[in-house]
């Protein structure tokens, strides 16, 4: 094998290795919070939060979202829970003996019909009431190796495939009292005698000097580094193959 062919094998192998690394970077098995958009977060108001699930493309039979919250800042409206359509059956409750743990479980009744997704998919929508103004967090109770917290169970062997830790959601709640600063009332029963103010003689305003319009010095950057490297790799492979065909 001559030097040119060895170089071709090296280039093709390196390119395939890089592409394989990108293909293997599949979605992680996670649960996520997503604040329902277009909401006004105020004390006494209701807050809607979506829970999203991503199984990384693996088939699953059930998932548990163990949610931690501050009971002094938030209360859970269990009657306003909305199940998603990812799993056919759901359960939800405040964990017995606690005031700060809320469990949402989704599962299949027929294990021969597991569920999978490689994108963030709606698991459920929960409803909370903001009890007071300030900043608070919703978080998932998630510890690797534990079965008494948040879980995503694989259908083939029932093992927990969730990847901890999971990202929390920070909520900033306004006062929501609707109060405004009072308008002061003038003395004398609100009657004010106007004072005549002499009109000042205006002075001539100098004509402003025209300011040169700045020119755009740099065009917006487009594309991504990953796309550029992928295109370069393919271009290199095609170029080398073309050169070898000419030899």
Backbone torsions as a table, in degrees:
resi	resn	phi	psi	omega
1	UNK	NA	124.8	-177.4
2	UNK	-79.4	175.0	-175.4
3	UNK	-63.0	-38.4	-178.7
4	UNK	-63.1	-41.3	-179.9
5	UNK	-69.2	-37.3	176.0
6	UNK	-61.7	-41.3	178.8
7	UNK	-64.1	-39.5	178.7
8	UNK	-63.0	-43.9	178.8
9	UNK	-61.8	-41.0	179.7
10	UNK	-62.7	-45.4	-178.5
11	UNK	-64.2	-46.8	-179.0
12	UNK	-64.0	-41.9	179.6
13	UNK	-63.4	-42.3	179.6
14	UNK	-64.5	-41.7	-179.5
15	UNK	-64.6	-45.0	179.2
16	UNK	-63.8	-35.3	178.2
17	UNK	-63.7	-44.1	179.7
18	UNK	-65.9	-42.6	179.6
19	UNK	-66.2	-37.4	178.6
20	UNK	-64.7	-36.9	177.5
21	UNK	-62.8	-37.5	179.2
22	UNK	-72.0	-37.3	-179.9
23	UNK	-67.6	-37.6	-178.3
24	UNK	-74.7	-12.2	179.4
25	UNK	-79.8	64.8	-177.0
26	UNK	-77.1	170.7	-179.6
27	UNK	-66.0	145.2	178.0
28	UNK	-79.1	160.6	178.3
29	UNK	-88.2	102.2	-171.4
30	UNK	-141.7	165.3	165.7
31	UNK	-116.3	146.2	-178.2
32	UNK	-137.4	153.5	170.6
33	UNK	-96.4	146.5	174.2
34	UNK	-144.6	117.2	178.9
35	UNK	-69.3	126.5	177.3
36	UNK	-60.7	128.3	-174.1
37	UNK	-68.2	168.5	175.5
38	UNK	60.2	44.3	176.1
39	UNK	-116.0	147.7	172.6
40	UNK	-103.4	113.8	-177.6
41	UNK	-88.8	103.8	-179.8
42	UNK	-133.9	152.1	178.0
43	UNK	-57.9	131.8	-177.3
44	UNK	89.8	-9.4	-178.9
45	UNK	-92.9	166.1	-179.6
46	UNK	-95.1	137.4	179.8
47	UNK	-117.0	126.8	177.5
48	UNK	-102.4	130.9	-179.5
49	UNK	-131.3	128.4	174.7
50	UNK	-85.8	143.5	169.5
51	UNK	-109.1	125.6	-178.9
52	UNK	-108.2	148.6	178.8
53	UNK	-125.9	143.9	174.4
54	UNK	-140.0	115.1	-178.1
55	UNK	-91.8	6.0	-179.0
56	UNK	63.9	25.6	179.8
57	UNK	83.9	-2.4	-179.6
58	UNK	-86.2	145.1	179.9
59	UNK	-74.8	134.8	-176.8
60	UNK	-134.0	157.4	177.6
61	UNK	-108.0	-22.1	-179.0
62	UNK	-165.2	163.8	176.0
63	UNK	-148.9	145.0	177.5
64	UNK	-123.2	129.1	173.6
65	UNK	-109.1	105.8	177.1
66	UNK	-94.7	108.1	-171.2
67	UNK	-103.0	131.2	176.5
68	UNK	-104.1	137.6	179.9
69	UNK	-147.9	162.4	178.5
70	UNK	-90.4	110.9	-177.8
71	UNK	-67.0	-13.6	175.2
72	UNK	-81.4	-17.7	-178.8
73	UNK	-108.8	-31.1	-174.1
74	UNK	-136.6	148.5	169.2
75	UNK	-128.1	146.7	-176.5
76	UNK	-93.4	131.3	176.4
77	UNK	-96.3	87.4	-175.3
78	UNK	-65.3	-26.0	-178.9
79	UNK	-75.9	-12.8	-179.9
80	UNK	-105.2	15.1	177.9
81	UNK	-66.0	137.9	178.0
82	UNK	-123.2	115.9	179.7
83	UNK	-74.2	145.7	173.6
84	UNK	-81.5	-175.7	-178.9
85	UNK	-109.3	6.3	-178.1
86	UNK	-66.7	-51.6	172.9
87	UNK	-101.9	149.8	-178.6
88	UNK	-75.6	-21.2	-176.1
89	UNK	-131.1	145.2	-178.2
90	UNK	-139.8	151.8	170.4
91	UNK	-134.4	149.2	176.9
92	UNK	-154.3	142.9	-177.9
93	UNK	-168.9	159.1	166.6
94	UNK	-75.9	129.1	-176.6
95	UNK	-62.4	129.9	-176.8
96	UNK	-58.5	135.4	178.9
97	UNK	83.7	4.4	179.1
98	UNK	-128.6	163.5	174.0
99	UNK	-121.2	-1.3	-173.9
100	UNK	-128.8	14.1	179.6
101	UNK	-125.4	129.1	-178.7
102	UNK	-126.3	122.4	-176.0
103	UNK	-106.2	128.8	173.3
104	UNK	-121.8	122.2	-178.3
105	UNK	-122.8	136.0	173.5
106	UNK	-124.1	144.0	-175.5
107	UNK	-158.8	162.9	173.8
108	UNK	-101.9	140.6	176.6
109	UNK	-81.6	-28.4	179.2
110	UNK	-107.3	107.4	-175.3
111	UNK	-68.4	-10.2	176.5
112	UNK	-81.7	-1.7	178.4
113	UNK	-124.0	65.2	-178.4
114	UNK	-69.5	165.8	-178.3
115	UNK	-119.4	144.0	178.6
116	UNK	-147.4	155.9	175.6
117	UNK	-158.1	145.2	176.7
118	UNK	-111.4	10.0	175.7
119	UNK	-127.9	164.4	177.4
120	UNK	-68.8	115.0	-173.4
121	UNK	-120.6	143.9	-178.3
122	UNK	-63.5	122.3	176.9
123	UNK	-94.5	-47.4	178.4
124	UNK	-169.8	165.5	174.6
125	UNK	-122.3	124.8	-179.5
126	UNK	-107.7	156.2	-178.4
127	UNK	-120.9	133.0	179.1
128	UNK	-132.1	154.1	173.3
129	UNK	-109.8	128.1	177.5
130	UNK	-78.6	117.5	-175.1
131	UNK	-84.6	-29.6	-178.2
132	UNK	-153.6	161.2	-179.6
133	UNK	-73.5	154.9	178.1
134	UNK	132.2	-170.9	-179.3
135	UNK	-107.7	134.9	179.3
136	UNK	-145.7	169.3	-177.3
137	UNK	-128.3	146.7	162.4
138	UNK	-104.7	136.8	179.0
139	UNK	-142.5	158.8	175.7
140	UNK	-94.4	132.3	170.5
141	UNK	-77.6	108.2	-173.6
142	UNK	-145.8	113.6	177.7
143	UNK	-128.9	126.6	-179.7
144	UNK	-58.2	131.1	178.9
145	UNK	91.0	-10.3	-179.7
146	UNK	-93.3	144.1	176.7
147	UNK	-110.2	3.2	-177.9
148	UNK	-104.7	24.7	-178.9
149	UNK	-138.1	-145.0	177.3
150	UNK	-73.7	137.1	-176.7
151	UNK	-145.5	152.2	165.6
152	UNK	-131.0	116.5	-172.0
153	UNK	-102.8	126.8	-179.8
154	UNK	-73.1	142.3	-174.8
155	UNK	-72.5	-31.6	-173.8
156	UNK	-68.5	-35.5	-176.6
157	UNK	-140.0	7.8	178.8
158	UNK	63.7	13.8	179.7
159	UNK	-75.9	150.8	179.9
160	UNK	-81.9	118.5	-176.1
161	UNK	-108.7	7.1	-178.8
162	UNK	-65.7	144.7	-178.5
163	UNK	-106.8	105.1	179.5
164	UNK	-90.2	156.4	-2.2
165	UNK	-81.3	165.9	179.1
166	UNK	-110.2	151.4	-174.8
167	UNK	-75.3	135.9	176.4
168	UNK	-82.5	173.5	175.8
169	UNK	-121.7	124.1	178.5
170	UNK	-95.4	130.0	179.5
171	UNK	-115.2	131.1	175.0
172	UNK	-111.9	114.4	-173.6
173	UNK	-104.9	130.4	177.3
174	UNK	-80.8	170.1	-177.6
175	UNK	-66.6	-39.1	176.5
176	UNK	67.6	17.1	-178.5
177	UNK	-85.7	-11.4	177.3
178	UNK	67.9	13.5	-177.1
179	UNK	-75.7	149.0	176.8
180	UNK	-130.3	157.9	179.0
181	UNK	-68.6	130.8	-178.9
182	UNK	-67.3	149.4	177.2
183	UNK	-86.7	122.7	-177.9
184	UNK	-64.7	141.7	178.2
185	UNK	-99.2	128.1	-179.4
186	UNK	-67.9	151.9	178.6
187	UNK	-66.1	164.2	178.0
188	UNK	83.0	32.2	176.2
189	UNK	74.2	17.4	176.5
190	UNK	89.9	-0.8	179.5
191	UNK	-91.2	124.8	-178.9
192	UNK	-119.5	126.5	177.3
193	UNK	-86.7	120.2	-177.5
194	UNK	-69.2	145.8	176.6
195	UNK	-103.0	129.6	-179.0
196	UNK	-75.6	124.7	179.7
197	UNK	-107.4	124.9	179.7
198	UNK	-58.6	143.0	178.7
199	UNK	-83.8	123.5	-179.4
200	UNK	-76.5	144.2	177.6
201	UNK	-76.9	121.7	-177.2
202	UNK	-68.4	146.4	175.7
203	UNK	-101.3	153.5	-177.6
204	UNK	-68.7	129.6	179.2
205	UNK	-88.9	124.3	-179.4
206	UNK	-62.4	145.3	179.5
207	UNK	-71.5	124.7	-177.7
208	UNK	-67.7	146.7	177.1
209	UNK	-79.5	133.3	-177.9
210	UNK	-63.2	126.5	179.9
211	UNK	-91.6	127.5	-179.8
212	UNK	-58.2	138.4	178.3
213	UNK	-75.0	123.6	-179.3
214	UNK	-65.9	146.7	178.5
215	UNK	-97.6	152.0	179.7
216	UNK	-72.1	120.1	-175.1
217	UNK	-92.4	-16.4	-177.7
218	UNK	-147.7	128.0	178.3
219	UNK	-72.7	152.7	177.3
220	UNK	-60.4	143.8	178.7
221	UNK	-82.7	136.1	179.4
222	UNK	-122.7	166.3	177.6
223	UNK	76.5	-176.5	178.8
224	UNK	-132.6	160.9	179.1
225	UNK	-61.9	-38.4	-178.8
226	UNK	-62.9	-42.9	-179.9
227	UNK	-63.8	-40.4	-179.4
228	UNK	-63.3	-47.0	180.0
229	UNK	-63.8	-38.0	179.2
230	UNK	-63.9	-43.2	179.3
231	UNK	-64.9	-40.6	178.9
232	UNK	-62.9	-41.8	-179.4
233	UNK	-62.5	-44.9	179.2
234	UNK	-64.7	-40.0	-179.7
235	UNK	-63.2	-40.4	180.0
236	UNK	-63.5	-44.3	-179.7
237	UNK	-60.8	-47.3	-179.1
238	UNK	-63.4	-38.6	-179.9
239	UNK	-64.1	-45.7	-178.9
240	UNK	-64.0	-42.3	178.8
241	UNK	-61.5	-40.9	179.5
242	UNK	-63.7	-41.2	179.9
243	UNK	-64.2	-42.1	-179.1
244	UNK	-66.6	-33.7	178.1
245	UNK	-66.3	-26.6	179.9
246	UNK	-82.0	-16.3	-178.5
247	UNK	-71.7	NA	NA
